[in-house]
Amino acid sequence: MLRDFLTGLASHLEAQGECWLILFDLAEHLGLRSRETLLQMIDTAGLQVLGKIDTKPHRPRSGNHLAMAS
C-alpha cells in the first residue's frame, strides 16, 4: 500500500508541492521493511525527503497510571 501511495504521489502534487508523511516504525521493528527500503521506494517514485523528525511516545504505560483496587 505504501509503495502504491508513493508511486502515485507525484502526479497529485503541484510543482514544488510537498507531502507530509507520518509513519510508525513498527514495520522496521518487525523486520517487514527496512529504513533503506523505504528510502529506496521514495527515490524510485521520483520523490525526495526534505526533512525528518524522529520522536518517541510521551505517554505512560497503560499499567503504570491505573489505581489498583484491593
DAKA-V800574 format. One record per pair of residues at least 12 apart in sequence whose ideal C-beta (glycine too) atoms are under 10 Angstrom apart, sorted by the first residue. I is the first residue (numbers start at 0). J is the second residue. D is the distance in whole Angstrom. If there is no record, write none. Layout:
I;J;D, I;J;D
This chain:
1;20;9, 1;22;8, 1;26;9, 1;32;8, 1;36;10, 1;37;8, 1;40;7, 1;41;10, 2;32;10, 2;36;9, 2;37;10, 2;40;5, 2;41;10, 2;43;9, 2;44;8, 3;40;10, 3;44;10, 4;18;9, 4;20;8, 4;40;9, 4;44;9, 5;18;9, 5;20;8, 5;37;9, 5;40;5, 5;41;6, 5;42;10, 5;43;8, 5;44;4, 5;45;9, 5;46;7, 6;40;8, 6;43;8, 6;44;5, 6;45;9, 6;46;10, 7;44;8, 8;20;9, 8;41;9, 8;44;6, 8;45;9, 8;46;6, 9;44;6, 9;45;5, 9;46;6, 12;46;9, 17;49;7, 17;50;10, 18;46;8, 19;49;10, 19;50;9, 19;52;10, 20;37;10, 20;41;9, 20;46;10, 20;48;9, 20;51;10, 21;52;9, 22;37;8, 23;56;10, 24;37;9, 24;53;9
